[in-house]
Amino acid sequence: MSTANLQQPPLWILSIHDRSPDGFLSFDLKDILLCLGPSIRDYSWLITELDCIGEDAERIGESVEKNKKGLNISADDLVEVSQRIHQTIDATIIGTRRKEDLDSLRNGFTGLEHFPQDKTEVIIRAIDSSFFEVITKNQEHVRRLEKCFKNIREENPKNYFPLDTTGI
């Protein structure tokens, strides 16, 4: 059987734009993690980019930068780090169900373009302090995020991935 004919799992891309009255984002990484709920503990996490302001921000950023292929982090540690962040400027945080899958991603992660077919299940991205994106293969994440945030948009995966890799 040819793998070219296999359908990829469904995926959703949500961009979150909730703002405070003064025009800044009214939420941060910790709020997204809280919204996703206990399921975040089902994942192994890899931080490949983190530029932020907060307690220990410089040390945390240096740890990510020093690990050129990304920093493996447990869900509990990710939550703890997120609690010390006051503002996330840019970030890419990757979650996968099995640590072995994360290790292989760490050795070969080249960007988002392989998300539809790789073992990654969720990616949380902060974009220039302007908004966050959650890219997920888990429909429960979509439901939970839509309940937590007011200004949330479902983006078209075809704008992110080549047509032949999305299965849509």
PyMOL commands that place a pseudoatom at each C-alpha (Angstrom):
pseudoatom trace, name=CA, resn=MET, resi=1, chain=A, elem=C, hetatm=0, pos=[0.000, 0.000, 0.000]
pseudoatom trace, name=CA, resn=SER, resi=2, chain=A, elem=C, hetatm=0, pos=[1.394, 3.373, -0.938]
pseudoatom trace, name=CA, resn=THR, resi=3, chain=A, elem=C, hetatm=0, pos=[1.810, 5.828, 1.946]
pseudoatom trace, name=CA, resn=ALA, resi=4, chain=A, elem=C, hetatm=0, pos=[1.085, 8.667, -0.493]
pseudoatom trace, name=CA, resn=ASN, resi=5, chain=A, elem=C, hetatm=0, pos=[-2.617, 7.718, -0.395]
pseudoatom trace, name=CA, resn=LEU, resi=6, chain=A, elem=C, hetatm=0, pos=[-2.919, 7.639, 3.403]
pseudoatom trace, name=CA, resn=GLN, resi=7, chain=A, elem=C, hetatm=0, pos=[-4.901, 10.510, 4.870]
pseudoatom trace, name=CA, resn=GLN, resi=8, chain=A, elem=C, hetatm=0, pos=[-3.074, 12.657, 7.398]
pseudoatom trace, name=CA, resn=PRO, resi=9, chain=A, elem=C, hetatm=0, pos=[-4.717, 13.255, 10.770]
pseudoatom trace, name=CA, resn=PRO, resi=10, chain=A, elem=C, hetatm=0, pos=[-6.931, 16.350, 10.941]
pseudoatom trace, name=CA, resn=LEU, resi=11, chain=A, elem=C, hetatm=0, pos=[-5.288, 19.499, 12.179]
pseudoatom trace, name=CA, resn=TRP, resi=12, chain=A, elem=C, hetatm=0, pos=[-6.419, 22.875, 13.401]
pseudoatom trace, name=CA, resn=ILE, resi=13, chain=A, elem=C, hetatm=0, pos=[-4.620, 26.180, 13.587]
pseudoatom trace, name=CA, resn=LEU, resi=14, chain=A, elem=C, hetatm=0, pos=[-6.060, 28.665, 16.037]
pseudoatom trace, name=CA, resn=SER, resi=15, chain=A, elem=C, hetatm=0, pos=[-4.749, 32.186, 16.420]
pseudoatom trace, name=CA, resn=ILE, resi=16, chain=A, elem=C, hetatm=0, pos=[-5.606, 33.939, 19.667]
pseudoatom trace, name=CA, resn=HIS, resi=17, chain=A, elem=C, hetatm=0, pos=[-5.845, 37.726, 19.769]
pseudoatom trace, name=CA, resn=ASP, resi=18, chain=A, elem=C, hetatm=0, pos=[-7.601, 38.630, 23.060]
pseudoatom trace, name=CA, resn=ARG, resi=19, chain=A, elem=C, hetatm=0, pos=[-6.571, 42.129, 24.158]
pseudoatom trace, name=CA, resn=SER, resi=20, chain=A, elem=C, hetatm=0, pos=[-6.803, 44.210, 27.303]
pseudoatom trace, name=CA, resn=PRO, resi=21, chain=A, elem=C, hetatm=0, pos=[-8.354, 47.716, 27.128]
pseudoatom trace, name=CA, resn=ASP, resi=22, chain=A, elem=C, hetatm=0, pos=[-4.868, 49.208, 26.770]
pseudoatom trace, name=CA, resn=GLY, resi=23, chain=A, elem=C, hetatm=0, pos=[-4.281, 47.187, 23.584]
pseudoatom trace, name=CA, resn=PHE, resi=24, chain=A, elem=C, hetatm=0, pos=[-1.861, 44.559, 24.886]
pseudoatom trace, name=CA, resn=LEU, resi=25, chain=A, elem=C, hetatm=0, pos=[-2.499, 40.830, 24.892]
pseudoatom trace, name=CA, resn=SER, resi=26, chain=A, elem=C, hetatm=0, pos=[-4.682, 39.981, 27.874]
pseudoatom trace, name=CA, resn=PHE, resi=27, chain=A, elem=C, hetatm=0, pos=[-3.180, 36.503, 28.262]
pseudoatom trace, name=CA, resn=ASP, resi=28, chain=A, elem=C, hetatm=0, pos=[0.133, 34.705, 27.970]
pseudoatom trace, name=CA, resn=LEU, resi=29, chain=A, elem=C, hetatm=0, pos=[1.578, 31.209, 27.685]
pseudoatom trace, name=CA, resn=LYS, resi=30, chain=A, elem=C, hetatm=0, pos=[0.455, 30.224, 31.206]
pseudoatom trace, name=CA, resn=ASP, resi=31, chain=A, elem=C, hetatm=0, pos=[-3.162, 30.951, 30.258]
pseudoatom trace, name=CA, resn=ILE, resi=32, chain=A, elem=C, hetatm=0, pos=[-2.990, 28.756, 27.166]
pseudoatom trace, name=CA, resn=LEU, resi=33, chain=A, elem=C, hetatm=0, pos=[-1.463, 25.895, 29.158]
pseudoatom trace, name=CA, resn=LEU, resi=34, chain=A, elem=C, hetatm=0, pos=[-4.124, 26.290, 31.842]
pseudoatom trace, name=CA, resn=CYS, resi=35, chain=A, elem=C, hetatm=0, pos=[-6.845, 26.305, 29.211]
pseudoatom trace, name=CA, resn=LEU, resi=36, chain=A, elem=C, hetatm=0, pos=[-5.536, 23.133, 27.571]
pseudoatom trace, name=CA, resn=GLY, resi=37, chain=A, elem=C, hetatm=0, pos=[-5.965, 21.500, 30.962]
pseudoatom trace, name=CA, resn=PRO, resi=38, chain=A, elem=C, hetatm=0, pos=[-4.549, 18.299, 32.381]
pseudoatom trace, name=CA, resn=SER, resi=39, chain=A, elem=C, hetatm=0, pos=[-3.937, 16.846, 28.916]
pseudoatom trace, name=CA, resn=ILE, resi=40, chain=A, elem=C, hetatm=0, pos=[-0.708, 18.872, 28.702]
pseudoatom trace, name=CA, resn=ARG, resi=41, chain=A, elem=C, hetatm=0, pos=[0.794, 16.325, 31.095]
pseudoatom trace, name=CA, resn=ASP, resi=42, chain=A, elem=C, hetatm=0, pos=[0.258, 13.668, 28.422]
pseudoatom trace, name=CA, resn=TYR, resi=43, chain=A, elem=C, hetatm=0, pos=[2.936, 15.346, 26.304]
pseudoatom trace, name=CA, resn=SER, resi=44, chain=A, elem=C, hetatm=0, pos=[6.691, 15.639, 26.262]
pseudoatom trace, name=CA, resn=TRP, resi=45, chain=A, elem=C, hetatm=0, pos=[7.683, 19.209, 25.387]
pseudoatom trace, name=CA, resn=LEU, resi=46, chain=A, elem=C, hetatm=0, pos=[10.455, 20.809, 23.381]
pseudoatom trace, name=CA, resn=ILE, resi=47, chain=A, elem=C, hetatm=0, pos=[11.100, 24.559, 23.427]
pseudoatom trace, name=CA, resn=THR, resi=48, chain=A, elem=C, hetatm=0, pos=[12.924, 25.591, 20.246]
pseudoatom trace, name=CA, resn=GLU, resi=49, chain=A, elem=C, hetatm=0, pos=[12.463, 29.348, 20.659]
pseudoatom trace, name=CA, resn=LEU, resi=50, chain=A, elem=C, hetatm=0, pos=[11.693, 31.516, 23.683]
pseudoatom trace, name=CA, resn=ASP, resi=51, chain=A, elem=C, hetatm=0, pos=[12.062, 35.267, 23.960]
pseudoatom trace, name=CA, resn=CYS, resi=52, chain=A, elem=C, hetatm=0, pos=[10.229, 36.565, 27.012]
pseudoatom trace, name=CA, resn=ILE, resi=53, chain=A, elem=C, hetatm=0, pos=[10.146, 39.040, 29.884]
pseudoatom trace, name=CA, resn=GLY, resi=54, chain=A, elem=C, hetatm=0, pos=[9.795, 37.901, 33.486]
pseudoatom trace, name=CA, resn=GLU, resi=55, chain=A, elem=C, hetatm=0, pos=[11.531, 36.267, 36.408]
pseudoatom trace, name=CA, resn=ASP, resi=56, chain=A, elem=C, hetatm=0, pos=[14.591, 34.339, 35.239]
pseudoatom trace, name=CA, resn=ALA, resi=57, chain=A, elem=C, hetatm=0, pos=[13.732, 35.281, 31.632]
pseudoatom trace, name=CA, resn=GLU, resi=58, chain=A, elem=C, hetatm=0, pos=[17.356, 35.715, 30.668]
pseudoatom trace, name=CA, resn=ARG, resi=59, chain=A, elem=C, hetatm=0, pos=[18.390, 32.384, 32.199]
pseudoatom trace, name=CA, resn=ILE, resi=60, chain=A, elem=C, hetatm=0, pos=[15.448, 30.543, 30.614]
pseudoatom trace, name=CA, resn=GLY, resi=61, chain=A, elem=C, hetatm=0, pos=[16.128, 32.103, 27.215]
pseudoatom trace, name=CA, resn=GLU, resi=62, chain=A, elem=C, hetatm=0, pos=[19.825, 31.214, 27.455]
pseudoatom trace, name=CA, resn=SER, resi=63, chain=A, elem=C, hetatm=0, pos=[18.954, 27.597, 28.297]
pseudoatom trace, name=CA, resn=VAL, resi=64, chain=A, elem=C, hetatm=0, pos=[16.829, 27.354, 25.167]
pseudoatom trace, name=CA, resn=GLU, resi=65, chain=A, elem=C, hetatm=0, pos=[19.435, 29.116, 23.039]
pseudoatom trace, name=CA, resn=LYS, resi=66, chain=A, elem=C, hetatm=0, pos=[22.285, 26.964, 24.377]
pseudoatom trace, name=CA, resn=ASN, resi=67, chain=A, elem=C, hetatm=0, pos=[20.429, 23.812, 23.348]
pseudoatom trace, name=CA, resn=LYS, resi=68, chain=A, elem=C, hetatm=0, pos=[20.507, 24.535, 19.628]
pseudoatom trace, name=CA, resn=LYS, resi=69, chain=A, elem=C, hetatm=0, pos=[18.116, 21.682, 18.873]
pseudoatom trace, name=CA, resn=GLY, resi=70, chain=A, elem=C, hetatm=0, pos=[15.694, 22.726, 21.582]
pseudoatom trace, name=CA, resn=LEU, resi=71, chain=A, elem=C, hetatm=0, pos=[15.230, 22.250, 25.293]
pseudoatom trace, name=CA, resn=ASN, resi=72, chain=A, elem=C, hetatm=0, pos=[13.319, 19.151, 26.429]
pseudoatom trace, name=CA, resn=ILE, resi=73, chain=A, elem=C, hetatm=0, pos=[11.060, 20.044, 29.341]
pseudoatom trace, name=CA, resn=SER, resi=74, chain=A, elem=C, hetatm=0, pos=[8.401, 18.224, 31.340]
pseudoatom trace, name=CA, resn=ALA, resi=75, chain=A, elem=C, hetatm=0, pos=[4.855, 19.548, 31.445]
pseudoatom trace, name=CA, resn=ASP, resi=76, chain=A, elem=C, hetatm=0, pos=[5.249, 20.461, 35.117]
pseudoatom trace, name=CA, resn=ASP, resi=77, chain=A, elem=C, hetatm=0, pos=[8.445, 22.404, 34.417]
pseudoatom trace, name=CA, resn=LEU, resi=78, chain=A, elem=C, hetatm=0, pos=[6.821, 24.112, 31.422]
pseudoatom trace, name=CA, resn=VAL, resi=79, chain=A, elem=C, hetatm=0, pos=[3.937, 25.242, 33.625]
pseudoatom trace, name=CA, resn=GLU, resi=80, chain=A, elem=C, hetatm=0, pos=[6.387, 26.462, 36.269]
pseudoatom trace, name=CA, resn=VAL, resi=81, chain=A, elem=C, hetatm=0, pos=[8.396, 28.421, 33.686]
pseudoatom trace, name=CA, resn=SER, resi=82, chain=A, elem=C, hetatm=0, pos=[5.213, 29.902, 32.208]
pseudoatom trace, name=CA, resn=GLN, resi=83, chain=A, elem=C, hetatm=0, pos=[4.176, 31.177, 35.654]
pseudoatom trace, name=CA, resn=ARG, resi=84, chain=A, elem=C, hetatm=0, pos=[7.346, 33.273, 35.792]
pseudoatom trace, name=CA, resn=ILE, resi=85, chain=A, elem=C, hetatm=0, pos=[6.842, 34.822, 32.348]
pseudoatom trace, name=CA, resn=HIS, resi=86, chain=A, elem=C, hetatm=0, pos=[5.159, 38.233, 32.298]
pseudoatom trace, name=CA, resn=GLN, resi=87, chain=A, elem=C, hetatm=0, pos=[5.194, 38.575, 28.503]
pseudoatom trace, name=CA, resn=THR, resi=88, chain=A, elem=C, hetatm=0, pos=[6.126, 36.126, 25.790]
pseudoatom trace, name=CA, resn=ILE, resi=89, chain=A, elem=C, hetatm=0, pos=[7.529, 37.883, 22.754]
pseudoatom trace, name=CA, resn=ASP, resi=90, chain=A, elem=C, hetatm=0, pos=[8.374, 34.951, 20.471]
pseudoatom trace, name=CA, resn=ALA, resi=91, chain=A, elem=C, hetatm=0, pos=[8.156, 31.252, 21.216]
pseudoatom trace, name=CA, resn=THR, resi=92, chain=A, elem=C, hetatm=0, pos=[7.845, 27.847, 19.631]
pseudoatom trace, name=CA, resn=ILE, resi=93, chain=A, elem=C, hetatm=0, pos=[6.911, 25.035, 22.009]
pseudoatom trace, name=CA, resn=ILE, resi=94, chain=A, elem=C, hetatm=0, pos=[6.311, 21.562, 20.615]
pseudoatom trace, name=CA, resn=GLY, resi=95, chain=A, elem=C, hetatm=0, pos=[4.387, 18.743, 22.283]
pseudoatom trace, name=CA, resn=THR, resi=96, chain=A, elem=C, hetatm=0, pos=[4.303, 15.074, 21.388]
pseudoatom trace, name=CA, resn=ARG, resi=97, chain=A, elem=C, hetatm=0, pos=[2.814, 12.080, 23.184]
pseudoatom trace, name=CA, resn=ARG, resi=98, chain=A, elem=C, hetatm=0, pos=[5.963, 9.994, 23.448]
pseudoatom trace, name=CA, resn=LYS, resi=99, chain=A, elem=C, hetatm=0, pos=[9.356, 11.171, 24.622]
pseudoatom trace, name=CA, resn=GLU, resi=100, chain=A, elem=C, hetatm=0, pos=[10.994, 8.990, 21.956]
pseudoatom trace, name=CA, resn=ASP, resi=101, chain=A, elem=C, hetatm=0, pos=[9.115, 10.948, 19.267]
pseudoatom trace, name=CA, resn=LEU, resi=102, chain=A, elem=C, hetatm=0, pos=[10.278, 14.202, 20.812]
pseudoatom trace, name=CA, resn=ASP, resi=103, chain=A, elem=C, hetatm=0, pos=[13.880, 12.989, 20.820]
pseudoatom trace, name=CA, resn=SER, resi=104, chain=A, elem=C, hetatm=0, pos=[13.669, 12.194, 17.110]
pseudoatom trace, name=CA, resn=LEU, resi=105, chain=A, elem=C, hetatm=0, pos=[12.060, 15.582, 16.432]
pseudoatom trace, name=CA, resn=ARG, resi=106, chain=A, elem=C, hetatm=0, pos=[14.807, 17.247, 18.417]
pseudoatom trace, name=CA, resn=ASN, resi=107, chain=A, elem=C, hetatm=0, pos=[17.356, 15.661, 16.122]
pseudoatom trace, name=CA, resn=GLY, resi=108, chain=A, elem=C, hetatm=0, pos=[15.500, 16.616, 12.981]
pseudoatom trace, name=CA, resn=PHE, resi=109, chain=A, elem=C, hetatm=0, pos=[13.018, 19.423, 13.639]
pseudoatom trace, name=CA, resn=THR, resi=110, chain=A, elem=C, hetatm=0, pos=[13.314, 21.832, 10.750]
pseudoatom trace, name=CA, resn=GLY, resi=111, chain=A, elem=C, hetatm=0, pos=[10.120, 23.792, 11.159]
pseudoatom trace, name=CA, resn=LEU, resi=112, chain=A, elem=C, hetatm=0, pos=[6.390, 23.640, 10.870]
pseudoatom trace, name=CA, resn=GLU, resi=113, chain=A, elem=C, hetatm=0, pos=[6.262, 22.261, 7.357]
pseudoatom trace, name=CA, resn=HIS, resi=114, chain=A, elem=C, hetatm=0, pos=[6.425, 18.640, 8.577]
pseudoatom trace, name=CA, resn=PHE, resi=115, chain=A, elem=C, hetatm=0, pos=[3.767, 18.982, 11.279]
pseudoatom trace, name=CA, resn=PRO, resi=116, chain=A, elem=C, hetatm=0, pos=[0.967, 17.308, 9.290]
pseudoatom trace, name=CA, resn=GLN, resi=117, chain=A, elem=C, hetatm=0, pos=[2.905, 14.064, 8.914]
pseudoatom trace, name=CA, resn=ASP, resi=118, chain=A, elem=C, hetatm=0, pos=[5.245, 13.944, 11.923]
pseudoatom trace, name=CA, resn=LYS, resi=119, chain=A, elem=C, hetatm=0, pos=[4.597, 12.749, 15.483]
pseudoatom trace, name=CA, resn=THR, resi=120, chain=A, elem=C, hetatm=0, pos=[4.103, 16.271, 16.837]
pseudoatom trace, name=CA, resn=GLU, resi=121, chain=A, elem=C, hetatm=0, pos=[0.597, 16.738, 18.200]
pseudoatom trace, name=CA, resn=VAL, resi=122, chain=A, elem=C, hetatm=0, pos=[0.603, 20.349, 19.330]
pseudoatom trace, name=CA, resn=ILE, resi=123, chain=A, elem=C, hetatm=0, pos=[2.690, 23.463, 18.760]
pseudoatom trace, name=CA, resn=ILE, resi=124, chain=A, elem=C, hetatm=0, pos=[2.234, 26.680, 20.728]
pseudoatom trace, name=CA, resn=ARG, resi=125, chain=A, elem=C, hetatm=0, pos=[3.723, 29.765, 19.103]
pseudoatom trace, name=CA, resn=ALA, resi=126, chain=A, elem=C, hetatm=0, pos=[3.967, 33.365, 20.250]
pseudoatom trace, name=CA, resn=ILE, resi=127, chain=A, elem=C, hetatm=0, pos=[4.342, 35.787, 17.370]
pseudoatom trace, name=CA, resn=ASP, resi=128, chain=A, elem=C, hetatm=0, pos=[6.084, 39.119, 18.063]
pseudoatom trace, name=CA, resn=SER, resi=129, chain=A, elem=C, hetatm=0, pos=[4.003, 39.822, 21.208]
pseudoatom trace, name=CA, resn=SER, resi=130, chain=A, elem=C, hetatm=0, pos=[1.045, 40.265, 18.844]
pseudoatom trace, name=CA, resn=PHE, resi=131, chain=A, elem=C, hetatm=0, pos=[-0.831, 36.970, 19.113]
pseudoatom trace, name=CA, resn=PHE, resi=132, chain=A, elem=C, hetatm=0, pos=[-0.417, 33.265, 19.837]
pseudoatom trace, name=CA, resn=GLU, resi=133, chain=A, elem=C, hetatm=0, pos=[-1.053, 30.300, 17.584]
pseudoatom trace, name=CA, resn=VAL, resi=134, chain=A, elem=C, hetatm=0, pos=[-1.937, 26.809, 18.688]
pseudoatom trace, name=CA, resn=ILE, resi=135, chain=A, elem=C, hetatm=0, pos=[-1.486, 24.212, 15.981]
pseudoatom trace, name=CA, resn=THR, resi=136, chain=A, elem=C, hetatm=0, pos=[-2.985, 20.918, 17.047]
pseudoatom trace, name=CA, resn=LYS, resi=137, chain=A, elem=C, hetatm=0, pos=[-4.167, 17.508, 15.927]
pseudoatom trace, name=CA, resn=ASN, resi=138, chain=A, elem=C, hetatm=0, pos=[-6.394, 17.224, 19.001]
pseudoatom trace, name=CA, resn=GLN, resi=139, chain=A, elem=C, hetatm=0, pos=[-9.961, 18.461, 18.589]
pseudoatom trace, name=CA, resn=GLU, resi=140, chain=A, elem=C, hetatm=0, pos=[-10.382, 18.688, 22.368]
pseudoatom trace, name=CA, resn=HIS, resi=141, chain=A, elem=C, hetatm=0, pos=[-7.717, 21.421, 22.361]
pseudoatom trace, name=CA, resn=VAL, resi=142, chain=A, elem=C, hetatm=0, pos=[-9.869, 23.357, 19.899]
pseudoatom trace, name=CA, resn=ARG, resi=143, chain=A, elem=C, hetatm=0, pos=[-12.963, 23.037, 22.093]
pseudoatom trace, name=CA, resn=ARG, resi=144, chain=A, elem=C, hetatm=0, pos=[-11.117, 24.100, 25.223]
pseudoatom trace, name=CA, resn=LEU, resi=145, chain=A, elem=C, hetatm=0, pos=[-9.417, 27.101, 23.615]
pseudoatom trace, name=CA, resn=GLU, resi=146, chain=A, elem=C, hetatm=0, pos=[-12.680, 28.307, 22.097]
pseudoatom trace, name=CA, resn=LYS, resi=147, chain=A, elem=C, hetatm=0, pos=[-14.207, 28.284, 25.597]
pseudoatom trace, name=CA, resn=CYS, resi=148, chain=A, elem=C, hetatm=0, pos=[-11.307, 30.184, 27.185]
pseudoatom trace, name=CA, resn=PHE, resi=149, chain=A, elem=C, hetatm=0, pos=[-10.698, 32.960, 24.677]
pseudoatom trace, name=CA, resn=LYS, resi=150, chain=A, elem=C, hetatm=0, pos=[-12.965, 35.494, 23.009]
pseudoatom trace, name=CA, resn=ASN, resi=151, chain=A, elem=C, hetatm=0, pos=[-10.959, 36.609, 19.973]
pseudoatom trace, name=CA, resn=ILE, resi=152, chain=A, elem=C, hetatm=0, pos=[-9.901, 33.294, 18.502]
pseudoatom trace, name=CA, resn=ARG, resi=153, chain=A, elem=C, hetatm=0, pos=[-9.692, 32.554, 14.794]
pseudoatom trace, name=CA, resn=GLU, resi=154, chain=A, elem=C, hetatm=0, pos=[-9.418, 29.281, 12.975]
pseudoatom trace, name=CA, resn=GLU, resi=155, chain=A, elem=C, hetatm=0, pos=[-6.750, 29.683, 10.320]
pseudoatom trace, name=CA, resn=ASN, resi=156, chain=A, elem=C, hetatm=0, pos=[-6.620, 27.789, 7.035]
pseudoatom trace, name=CA, resn=PRO, resi=157, chain=A, elem=C, hetatm=0, pos=[-3.941, 25.047, 7.177]
pseudoatom trace, name=CA, resn=LYS, resi=158, chain=A, elem=C, hetatm=0, pos=[-3.405, 25.477, 3.421]
pseudoatom trace, name=CA, resn=ASN, resi=159, chain=A, elem=C, hetatm=0, pos=[-1.832, 28.853, 4.234]
pseudoatom trace, name=CA, resn=TYR, resi=160, chain=A, elem=C, hetatm=0, pos=[0.737, 27.118, 6.447]
pseudoatom trace, name=CA, resn=PHE, resi=161, chain=A, elem=C, hetatm=0, pos=[1.497, 23.806, 4.791]
pseudoatom trace, name=CA, resn=PRO, resi=162, chain=A, elem=C, hetatm=0, pos=[1.929, 22.604, 1.209]
pseudoatom trace, name=CA, resn=LEU, resi=163, chain=A, elem=C, hetatm=0, pos=[-1.321, 21.117, -0.080]
pseudoatom trace, name=CA, resn=ASP, resi=164, chain=A, elem=C, hetatm=0, pos=[0.120, 17.662, -0.580]
pseudoatom trace, name=CA, resn=THR, resi=165, chain=A, elem=C, hetatm=0, pos=[1.089, 17.278, 3.120]
pseudoatom trace, name=CA, resn=THR, resi=166, chain=A, elem=C, hetatm=0, pos=[-2.088, 18.352, 4.905]
pseudoatom trace, name=CA, resn=GLY, resi=167, chain=A, elem=C, hetatm=0, pos=[-4.447, 15.672, 3.647]
pseudoatom trace, name=CA, resn=ILE, resi=168, chain=A, elem=C, hetatm=0, pos=[-7.116, 18.349, 3.255]
for i in range(1, 168): cmd.bond("trace and resi %d" % i, "trace and resi %d" % (i + 1))
show_as sticks, trace
zoom trace
